[in-house]
Every structure is written in C-alpha cells, then in structure tokens.
Amino acid sequence: MVLLFTTAISSAKEVERNASTVLNKEASYALIKRILPKFHDRFLIEFVEKENDKDVFELESKGQKIILRGNHGISVASALNHYLKNYAHCDISWNGNNLNLLNELPVVPVKVHQATPYQYRHYFNYCTFNYTAAWWDWERWEQEIDFMALNGINMPLAMTGQNALWHRVYKSMGFTDKDMDAFFSGPAYFMWFWAGNLDGWGGPLPQSWMKSHEGLQKKILARERELGMTPILPAFTGHVPPAFKDRFPEAKLQKTNWEGRFADTYILDPKDPMFQIIGRKFIEEQTKTFGTDHLYGADTFNEMYPPSNDASYLAESSNAVYKSMAAADPQAVWVMQGWTFWDKRDFWKPEQLKSYLNAVPTEKLIILDLWSEVQPIWDKTDAYYGKQWIWCMLHNFGGKINMFGHMDKISLEPAETLHNPKAGNMIGIGVVPEGIEQNPAIYSLMLDNVWRDKVIDADDWVKDYVHRRYGKKNEDVEKAWNILHYTVYNVDGGHESIVTGRPTFKKSTDWTDTETSYQLIDLIPAWDHLIKASGNFKNVDGFQYDLVDLSRQIMADYASILQQEIAVAYKNKNLKSFQLNSNRFLELIRDMDKLLATRKDFLLGKWLNDAKRWGTNDAERSLYEKNARNLITLWGDKDASLHEYANKQWSGLLTGFYLPRWQQFFKDVTTKMSRKQKFSQEAFDEKIKAWEWGWVNGRELYREEPQGDPVIVSKMMHQKYAGAIKEAGKKQ
C-alpha cells in the first residue's frame, strides 16, 4: 500500500509539471493545424507570463505572421479564436463552421492583450456524457477538446473509462463479475450509476467496453493536459454494489431511492471503516492509471433525500468523501455540483447545508452553482457561506432540441456577479448543459464571458455573431436575429412540441410542456428574412443549420396549435374536422422529418450507428442500440415515469417513433367517434406502452447521411406553412 501511494503521488506531480504550468508549443501548433490545415504555417506561438496569477493571451501581427501568445495551450488557442472571430470573421461551433479564410490573412492593427478574471472555466455536466457523448469516439472527442481550448476552458469534467477502475477495485476485494454485472449500468446510463441513482439498468456492461474506454480516457486526458487543462476526475461517494451486503455483512449500509424510479441502491455509512478503504483504493487505482490534477468530482444524494437530516450525519457524510480523496492525494480538491441543494431545497435548510459544507476545508471545496442563470443558490446561501464557487449556465435539460435561452441574462449576469460584493468567493464560470450540439448562439455568447470582466451588449453581440457565423454582413439576417433575440432567446426555459409527447388531447404532458412565452406568429418575420437571405448564404454551413433549426422550431410549435384544433374537434364530436386536422398533423410530422433529414445534426441513424460501432459482436451491438433507443424515448422500462424526458426532434425518430404513435392514437379515436363511444386515454396509454417497448427493442435501420438540400427544403416548408401560421395567428 505504501509503495502504491508513493507511485500515485509521483504520478500526480509529473502530471502537474506537464499540464497547466507549461506552454507545450508542439501541442498548440498541432491544434492550429487541425483547425486551419491550409494556414497553420502563418502563425507563430510565443510564451507570455500569467497576470495576477490569471491566464493571459496576446495577439498581434508581425510581417506576414500572426503571433499568438499565451501562458499555456488554452491561452494560445483562445488567442487564435479571438483572431478568427474578430478579424477574420470566422466561427467554430458544434452546428456548422465558417472558416472561409482568404490567402491574405487579415492584419491585427494593434496588439491585443487580455487576461481572464476567472481562475477556473468549467465545462460539462455529468449528464452530457450520456445525453450527447455516450457514443463519442476519439475523433469526436478530439474536436470537442479543441473547442474547449478555443473557448478558454481549463476545468473539464473527465468521466470516461472509470468502470474499468471500479472493476479492478472491487475484484481485489473479492467481488465477482456477476456482482459487477448487477452494479454497472449500460453505457447510456452512466451518469445515474455514478450518482447512485440506479444499479445495473441497461447492462450488463461488457468487458470490451471497459477496456476500450479506459484507453479512450487516456487519450482524452493526455490531450487536455498537454493543452493546459486540469481535468476533474471522479471520487468515491459511498455508492456500493448490491452484493456488498453479502460480501461484508458487518458493514453498515443505508438504502436510498431515486424518487421511486428504480430499485433501491446502497450507500455506505460515512462512519463505516470500509468507506475510507474503498475511497482510497479507488483514488490510488485511478491515479496509477490516469494520473491526477488533484480535482475530484463527487455528488452524494443526487436528486435523493439523505437518510437523515441530522446536521452531524451530514457533516460526517461530506467529511468522509473528502477524507477518502485526501488519504490518497493530500492535494485533493473536491468539486461539487450544487444541483441537489436546488432540487431538494425543502431538505437543505441553512443548518443542514452549513454542516455539510463546513465539514470540508474551505480551500479544498469548490461548488458549482449549477443553474445560476435561472435558479441561483449562491444568493440564497451567503455565497455558499464563504466557500469557493463557480457561476454556471445549465441551459439544456435532456439534450432536447428546441430554440431557447436568455441572451440578456447571459450577457449581463456573469460580470455583474463577479463584481457583486455579496458574491463572496466566486472563482470561475462554467457551462454545464445536460446535452450539447444545439443552440450554438447561446453557448457562443456564454463563452465570450471567459476573457472579460465587463457585461456584454447583447444587441451588438448578435450583429457581430451573425457576421462571423455567416462570413459577411447582411441586413436580412440581422433583422432575423434581432427578432430571435427578443423571442426564442428571451426566455429562461425551453418548451417542447406536442409531436414528441405521448399522444393526448392535453396541451402539455409531464415531460412535454408546450407553453411558449412568445406568439408563434412573431417568429414568421424572422423566417421570412432568413429565406430572403438564403441566396447569399446557401453554401454556408452555419446558415444552413440555423435556417433548418428555425424552420423546425416554427413547424414544431405549429404542431401544438393543430393538436388543439384536433382536441376541439373531438370535444365537439366533429368527425370530419377531426380527420382533416389529424391528417394535417401527420403530414406536418412527415414534413418535419424531411426537413431535418437534410442536416447531419438531426439524424437518428447517426446516434444509433455510433452506438453500434462500439460493439465487438452482435450481442454488444444489440445492447448498445437498445441503450441508445431507450434513453431518448422511454428512458426506463415500459412503465417508466421519465418517458420523453430526453426527447429528440430527429429525422428517423419522427417517422419511426412519433408518427406511428400518433397514427395509432388517431385511428383509435376515429373508431370510437364513428361508433359514438367514449375514448379512453388510460386504455390507449397501456396499449401504446407495449408498442413503445417493442420499438426500444427493435433493430430496424435508419439513415445516418443527410438527404436533400437544406435551403431548398426549408423554402418548401416556408411556402407551405408560413401563410397557414399567419392565419392561425389571427385567430388567437
């Protein structure tokens, strides 16, 4: 044990020397070559010292070269991104890039010098590793790490590959592969396994997955570290295998349950000696395998009530988690999500929260205020009673596809909070969505806060954004985005389309809230302007995405209007109107599918095939595909309460899953109306659950390559639906 501990600390020091303290020019040049393969030799990289212990970048022209200076690779990449956005009018995003550089690169007339006011710039939610990144390979991870560096991220959550470590730890304690099969979840459900919400769901996890993703994590960490990032690795929270009670009958275990959604799970009592043994074993094994940057993520009681509200118990719980880290790594710092303090706010009163937080040394704890832009906790807890904390934008839940976000808040609040005397020990900002690859404008705006300590003028920012995203200025796109700024991008929370909800006459369901804070008719002029501008930007990747996304949003919102017309027809027993509007609704779903098929961003086939590609045999491919299908539809079993929580408006899913559900609904209602009988929603729900579960277990194929021209098809949809929506708007 002593030898292992010495090896761990030695490895940790080696990582520290080679990460954020050194500018790795070779790594920075490689990043530039990946981003700009034709222009990489036009840039020179130089070192510049930190400023007030904060990261710095500089940018200037010298002769025919662009000089990028930074104290590490993140700063250099940020200098490159600043140049691309502000001088070359280029843009890099998840959903379309504009890198249309001319042979003569624009000159930087005056040297730029910027220092970030934030020690930490955090990235990723645990959920992101499932709702978006569950099936990512190294090529996709490489793109994301470059994206992080370009945007100044230095504190990414790094959760890939940890099952292999747990497997070795528990095997060394006498547990069997069968024990682990009942413990590890399938790949789409790791977040809730990590959090202790569930055991075994979606498994058993194949050994091939553990081996491949241990290797993938080594690549991820090596790249993040060579660019200067300090990744957050996991630590022990007390969650143990179901077989623990049999292997160690003397251990003191407590049952917890995730709001009745799955079977009970087990956590070790913080005072049980086994807690420290397991926690230390895991950190040692992890450090031996992956090294460390001394940052550890652990979230106890995620969306669950602790077994006791006794202040001393809560203090023992947090202290036990921290001690198990520090036993293996004396430099350990715990990075804790503050989500549970909001989610179970009826439990976490000042006495409970203070006891829980104060049991960890102040300099050894960082709290992520996870939903700062909507439901901040820092301003209700005296800035977490003096602890270090990070202002975070959560934004997206479940990786859903809908246009929303609050541009004005995001442009104001990070800087305003930074300068607020009541903000206490705020040391960073973060981006923590449950799912990414949507709403690129919102994330671009948020990340523009990284290198500034002053508020952003949102109106000016939007104009600059569309200039660089599309490559040139245009009056129509500016008008369109001004409308979007004050409609879809002027709201705290997103809404869904009734298309993705389980069929019903209700306007909204549990996880399908269709209420909008704007009138749909107000979006039509934005659509008009983008269609008018499309001739100038038809070959611009980002414009194509934005046009398709806006077309999708308008059609998705219109579906909710049609559905309510259907409901009225049923209530009035008007079979002719019911059938007419039902057919229009089904046609709309088919048209949405046709529209979304034109863009790689909206394809079910890509999601499913990426999952299957990890399989080494047909049984594994089948398991991964079921995980992929289930997460975005039912989420759990046939009777899951979370069905539609992670819904996606994707081509293939619309015609393969949502359309058949609505067809069956309309057929059953038509039959009842024709016979003058009452339709039973409860009977239909029970019937459709069986069909849904059959789809989850299905193997039919879906396309993963886009089909059709995004601009041409968007124009078709505009011509077909804009007038009808205007007429519907007059009636409202």
N, C-alpha and C positions, 0 to 999 in steps of 0.2 A: 504493500500500500504506500509506503514512504517513497519507494522508487517511482511509482506511478504518479504520485503527487508532484515530485520533483520534475518529472518529464512534462507534466501538464503546465507547470509554471514556466519552465524553459520555453515550451512551445508558445505560450501566451506572450512572453517577452519578444520572441522572434517575430510574431505577427505584429506586435505593436511597433517594432522598429521599422517594419516594411510597409506599414499602412499609411496612416494619416500624417506621419511626421516627415515623409519623404516625397519629393516630386519624382515620379517614375516617368521620365520623358519617353521611354520606349512605349509604355502603355498609352500615353497621351497621343503620340504620333499614330499608333495603331487605331485609336478611336477616330482620329481625324480621317484616316484612310478608309475606315468603314463608312463614315458619314459622307465624305466627299472624295471618292476614289480618283476622280479626274483632277482634283485641285489640291490634294494633300501636300504637294511639294511647294505650295505657295505660302505655307505657314511655318513660322519658327516658334519654338517654345522656350521660354525662359522662366527662371525661378524668381519669385518675389516673396519677401517675408510676410508673416501674419501681421495684422494691425490690431493692437489691443487684444491679442490672443484670439482674434476672429479671422476667418478665411477672407482672402483678398484675390481679386483678379485685375489685370490691366490689359489694355488693348490699344495698339497703335500701328501705324503704317511706317515702314522704313524701306525706301526704294520700291521694289516690286513685291516685297514681302509684307504679310500681316503678322505682327508679333503678338503672341498670346502668352501672357504671364500669369502665374498662379503659384500658390504655396503647395499645391498638390494637383492631382489629375482632375478632381472635381472643379477646382477653380479654373483650370485651363479649359476644360470643356464648357464651363459657364461663359468664359470669355468668347469662345467660338460661337456659342449660341447667341450671345449678345450681338456679336458681329452679324450673324446670319439674319437675325430678326430686325435689327435697327439700321443696318447699312445695305445689306443685300436683299432685304425684304423677302426672306425665306421663312419657312415654318416646318417644324417637325412635330408630328402628332401620331397618336395611335390610328387615327382615321383620316389618312391622306397627308402626304408630304408635298411641299413645294420647295424644290431645290434646283430651280431653273436658273443657275448661275451663268453669267457671261464669261467669256475668256478673260476680259479685263475686269478683275475683281474691284469692287468699289473701294475707294481710299477712305481711311479713318482720318479726318482732318485734324482732330485734336485728341491727344491721348486720353483714354478713359481709365479711371481708377475707381473701383468700387469695393467696399468691404461689407460683408453681411453683418447685420446686427444680431444674428441668431447663432448660438453655439451649435445647436442641432437642427437639422431639417429632416424630419422623419417621413417615412414612406411605407405604405402597405397596412392593411387591416388583415388580421388572421383569415377573415372570410375571403379576401382577394385570392388567396391560394387555392380556393375551391371554385368560387363563382366565376372566376376568369382564368386562373393559371393552372387549373388542375391537370391539364394535359400538355403544358408547355414543354418543348424540347430545348436543347441548348441554343439553337439558332434563335428561338423566340426570346429566351432569357437574355441572350447577348444584346438583342435590340432594346430590351427593357432596361438593362443596366446602362447602356449608352444614353437612353432617355433620362434616366435618373441623374447621371453625371452632367448632362447638358443643362439640367434644371436645378443643379446645386444640391441634390440630395446627398446627405452624408451619413444617415442613420436608417438604413433599410432593415425591415424585419426579414429574417432569413430562416424559414421554417422547413425548407425542403429536406428530405432524406433522414429525418430523425427516427423513423420507425426502426431502421437497422440498428441504431444505438440502443433503443429500448429493448430490442430483441436480445442483443448481447448482454445487457444488464440483467434482464430477468432470467435468461438462460443460465447465467452464472449463479443465480440464486435458486436454481432447481426447477424453474418453470419449464413446461413442455411446449412444443409447437402447437399442440391442441389448446393449451391455456392461452397462448398468444392469438390464436385464431378467434377466440371468443372475446378478445380485448381490442385488437386493431380493427378500425373501420376500413371500409373501402376508400379508394383514392379521392372520391368526390366529397367525403365527409370528414376529412382530417381535422378541420377547424373545430368541430364539435367533439371529436375524440380528444384533441389537445385540451379543450376546455372542460373535459369531464362530463359533458352533457349526455354522451352515449357510449356504448361499448359494442363493438362487433358489427354494427349496421353497415351493410354494403360490402362486407367481406366474404370469405377470409382473404386477407392480403397476401398475394403470392410473394415468395422469396425473391423472385426475379425483379419485382417492383422495388423491394428494399435495396437490392444490390445496385440496380440501375440509378436509383435516385440518391443513393449515397455518393455515387460517382458524379452525378449531376450537381449536387450540392458543393462538392469540392471545386468544380469549375466555377460555379456562381460566386463562392466566397473568394476564390483566387482573383477573379476579375474585379469584384467590388473592392477588395483590399488594395490591389495594385493601383486603383484609381483614387485611393484615399478614403474610402468609406469605412465606417465602423459598424458592421452588421450586428443586429440583435439576434442572439441565439436563444433557444428555449431553456427553461429550467423546470425542476420538479414542482408540481402544485399540490401533490398529495393524492392524485388520482391513481388508483392501482387496479390490476386485473381482477375480474370476478373470482378467479381461483385463489386469490390472496387469502381469503378467509379459511380455505382448506390447507394451504401450504403453511400458513402461520396462524394457527388458531388462537394463539395468545395475543396477537396484535389487536389493538383497539381500532375498529373500523366504524365509520359512520356512513349511512346511506344518504344520498342526495338524489334529487329528481328534477329533470328539466321540464317543469310545468306540465307534467303528465304526458309528454310527447313520446317518451321512450321508457324502457325499463329503468329501474334504479341503478345508479352507479355507486362506486365505493371510494371514499377518501380516508386516508389515514388520519387519525387524531394527531394534531400537531405535537402533542407531548409524548407520543409513542416513539421509542428509540429508533424504530425502523425508518421513521421519516428522514432523519439525518443520514442514516446509512444509505438509503436509496438516492436521496438528493445528491449526496456527494459522489456516489458511484456514477451517476449519470453525467454530472459535470466533468468528472475525470475522463470518462469514456468519450465524451463529446470533444473535450479539449485535445485528447490524444488523436482523435480522428480529424477534427476540423480546425483546431486552434481556437483562439478566443480573442475578442476585443473588449472583454470584460462587461459587455452589456447583455442582460438576460431578460427575456420576457416570460412572465408567468401571471396568469389571471385565474385566481380562485373564485369559485362561486359565480361563474359566468351565467347570467340570467337565471340564477337559482338562489333561493334563500339559504344562508348559512344555517347549520344545525342549531346554533344558539345565538341570541343577541346579547349575550353576556360580554361586557367590554373586555374582560380578562381573556376570554376564549378567543375573541377576535384578535387581540394583541398577540396571543400565542400563535395563532394561525399565520399571521404575516411575518412574525419573527422567525417562525420555523422555516418558511420559504426562503427568507433572506439568509439565515444561518446555513442552510444547506448549500446555497451558492458560495457563500464566503468561505466555507470549510474547504472547498476545493480551489477557490480563487479569491484570495483576500482583497483583490481589487474589484470585486464584483459590484455592479450597479444594477439594480432592479428597475426595469422599465415596465410600468403597469398601466393597463388600459383603465380609464375611469368610467367605462360604459356601465358597469354594474351599479355604480353609485347613482346613475340616472334611471336605469331600468328598474331597480328595486329601491327607489328613493323613499318608499314608505318604511323600509327597514333601516337604511343608512342615515340615521339621525346623527346630529353632531357628536354625541358621546361615542357612538359606535364607530363613526368614521375617524375621529381623532385617535381613538385607541388603536385602530387598525393601522393607520398611517404612522403614528408616532412610535410604534414598536420597531421601526426601521430607521437607522441613522439618516438624517436629512440629506447628507451628501451622497447617500447610497440609494436614493429612490428618485425616480422621475415618473411623473404621472402624465399620461396622455389624456387631455381633456377632449374626448373623442368627437363630440358633436358641437364644437364651440360656435359654429355659425348659426345654430338653431336652438340648442338647449345646453348652454354652457353650465358647468358645475363650479368653475373657479370663482364666479361672482356670488355664489351662494355658500361658499365654504372658506371665506377669507383667503382666497387663492391657495386652497388646499392646506391651510394652516401653516404656511411658510415652506412647504415642500417645493422642490423643483417641479415645474410642469411645462407642458407644451400645448400651444393653441393649435387645434386640429380641425380640418374640414372633413366631415364624413361624407356628406352629399348623397351617395348612392347606396340603396339597400337591395341586396339580392342580385345585383348585376342587371337590373331591369333596363329596358330600352325605352326611355322617354326623355323628351327635351325639358329640362328644368334646371334651376339653380338661381341663386340670388346674387347677381353681379355687384350690386351696390354694396351689399354687406361684405362680400369677399374683398372688394377693393378698399374698404374702409377699416374693417374691424381688426385685422392683424396689427397694423401700425398703430391704431388708436389704443389697442390693448397693451401693446409694447410700452407705450408712454403713459399708461394709466398708473398712478401711484398705488392703486389698490390691487394691481396685478401681481404684486409680490415677486416671487422668484420664477418668472416666466423666462425660459431659456431657449425656446425654439418654436417653430411652427411645423405642422405636419399635414400630410394628405393621406387620409385613411378610409377610402371608399370600400364598401363590400365588394364592388365589382367595378372594373375599369373598361376601357375601349368604348366609351360613349361620352357625349357632351364635351368634346375636346376644348371648346372655348372656355368652359368653366375651370378646367384644370390648368389651362394655359394662364388664365387670369390669376388663379391662386398661386401658381408657382412664380409668377412675376413679383410676388412679395418677398421672395427669398433674398434678393440682393438690395433691398431698400427698406428704409425705416419710416417712410412717409406714405400717406394714403395715395391711392391711385385715382385719377379722374376717369371714371368708368366710361363716360361718353367718348373722350379722346382715345382711351384704350381700345374701344371697339373699332374705331376707324383705323387705328394702326394695325389691329389684329387682322381685319379682313384684307388690308393692303398686303400684308406679308403672307397671309394664308393663300390668297389668290394670285399674288405676284404683281398686281397693279391696281391703281385706284379706279373706282367706278361708282358713279352716283347711285345706280340702282341697287348695287349690293350694300352700299352704305345705308340707304333708306330701308332696305330689307332688315338689316341687322339692328338698326335703331328700333324697329318695331319688335324684333325678337328680344332686345334688351328690356323692353318695358312690358312684355307679355310673358313668354315662357321663361325668360331669365330674370324675372322679378318676383320669384316665389321661393319659399323655404323648402317645400316638399313637393315631390313629383306625384303624378297620378297615373293610373293605368287605363287601358282601353278595355271595355267590356268584352271585346273579342277574346282576350286571354283568360277571362274568368269562366268558371264552370257555368254553363248556360242557365239562365234565370230570367225572370221578368223584373227583378230588382235592379235598381240603378247601380248599386255597388254591392260587393260581397266582402267577406272577411279580409282577403288579401288583394282585392281588386277595387280600389277606390277610384271612381271616375270623376269625382268633383274637381273642376278646374277653377282657378282664380282669375281667369280671363274668358272673354267670349270668343268662341271659335271663329266667328266672322272677322274678328280683329286680326287673325293670322293671314287671312286671304291676301291682303295687300303685300305682305312680305313674300308670299308665294308668287304673286304677280311679278314683283320686282326681280326675284331670282330667275324666274322663267324668261323675263325680258333680257336679263344679262347673260343668259346661258350661251348665246352665240359667241361671246367673248371668252368664256371660261370652260367650254365644253370638254377640253382636254386636261383641265386642272384637277388633280386627284381630290384635293380637299373640297373644291367646289362641288364636284360630283357627289361626294358623301353628304355635304350639307344640304344640297338640293333634294337628294333622296330622303334624307332624315326628316326634313321639314315636310315633304310630301307625305311620308309615312305618318308623321305626327298628326297632320290635319285629317288624313283618312282614318286614323285610329280614333281620333276624337269624334269624327262624324259617325263612326260606328255606334257610339253611345247614344247619339241622337236618334239614329234609325232604330236601335233596340228599344228605346222608349216609345217610339211610334208603334212598334210591334206590340208592346205591352198594352198600349191604349186600345189597339185593335182587338186584342184578346179580351180585355175588360169589357169592351162594348159588344163582344160576340160578333164582330165583323170579320167573317172568314175571308172574304175577298181581299180586304185591306191587309189582313194578317199574312196571307200568302204573298201578296205583292211586295210588302215590305220585307218579309223573310227572304224572298229571292234577291232583293236588292242588297240585303245584309250579306248573304252568302257570296254574291258577286263581288262585293267590296272586299271580302276576305281573300278571294282569288286574285283580285287586282293588287292588293297589298303584297301578296306572295310574289306576284310577277314583278312588281316594283323592287322589292327587296332582293330578288334573285340577281339583280344587276350589280350588286356590290358584295365583295368578299366579306365585308363587315357583318353581314346579316344572314349567314348561311348555316343552317342546322347541320348539313353534311360535314362541314369543316370541324365542328365541335365533336361530332360522333366519330369521325375518322381519325382525328387526333387522339381520341381516347383509345381506339382500337389499335393504333400503331404501336402502343406500348406493350401490347400482348405478345408473348413468345409462343403461344399456342391458341387454339380456338377457344378453349375454356376461359383463358385470361381475356381474350378479346371480347367474349360474351359478357364477362363480369364487368369489364370497364365500360362497355357500351351501356349496360343496364344502369351503372352508376351515373353515366352522363345523361341518359334519358330521364332517370328518376329525379335528379336534382332540379332540373328545370321545369318539371311538371308536378308530380305528386309530392316530391321531396322525401316522403317516407313510404309507408306501406299503403295498401289500398284505402285505408281509412284515415290517412294522415291529416292532421289538422293544418299543416303548413302548405297544403296543395296550392299551387300558383304563387307562392311567395317569391320564387325566383323565376317568374315567367319571362319569356323572351319573345319579342316580335321578330321572328326569323323566318326567312323563306324555307319551306320544308316543314317547319313546325306549324305554320299557319294552315297549310293544306293537308298536312299529315295528321295533325292532332286537334287543333282548334276547330277547323272546318267540319270534320266528321262529328264532333261533339254537338255542334250547333245544328247540323243536319238531322241528327237523331232527335234532338230537342224539338225542332220544328215539326218533324214527322209525327212524333208522339202527340204534340199539342193539336196538330191538324186533325189527327184521328179522333181525339176527344171532342174537339169543336164540331166536327162533322156529325158525331153521334150525340151532340148536346150533353156531353158528360164533363164532369169537372176534372181538370188536370191536376195530378198530384206531384208537386215538386219533390217531396220526400221519396216517392217511389222512383222518380226519374233519377235522383241522385244516387240511390242504391244501385240502379241498373247501370248508370254510366261509370260508376267506380270500377266495376268489373271490366268494362271496355278499356278504361284508362290503364288499369293494371296490365291488361293484355298488351297495350301499346308499349308500356315501360319494358316489358319482357320481349318485345319484338326485335326483329333483325332486318327489317326492310331497309333498303339503301336510299340515301339522299345525296343530291349533288353537292360537291364541295368547290366547284368552279363557277364563277358568275356567268350569267347568261343575259344577253340583251344590253342595249346602250342605256346607261343611267339617265342621261339627259333626255333622250327621245322618249323613254317610257315615262319619265316624270312629266314631260309635256303632255303626253296622252292622258295621264291621270288628272292633270290640271284642267285640261279641256273637258274632261268627263265630269269632274266633281266640283270645281270651283263655283260654277253657277248654281248648282243644286245647294251647296252650302250657304251661299248668299241668300237664296230663297228661304232656306230653313232659318237663317238668322233673322230674317224679317218677321218671322212668326213668333220668335222668342221674346 
